[in-house]
Amino acid sequence: MRAPKSFEEGMDRLNTILAQMQQEDTSLADSVKLYAEAASLMQYCHATLEKTSLQIEEISAKIAETVDTPQEQEEE
């Protein structure tokens, strides 16, 4: 399995896998392969969300610094 190019591509593939696993004609062997691929995709998507969350926290901290700085200067 190749790594998805984006979070959205990973989620699309997960939805496709879910649909395939729900089909009655999907064999047990195929279901196991699909499950393994889904586990890998979930790991990728989780890591991507964690990275994005850290980026948002960094941006928020920078914004908070710029908002706090003018107030501190006015008080002095």
Secondary structure by P-SEA (a helix, b strand, c coil): ccccccaaaaaaaaaaaaaaaacccccaaaaaaaaaaaaaaaaaaaaaaaaaaaaaaaaaaaaaaaaaaaaaaaac
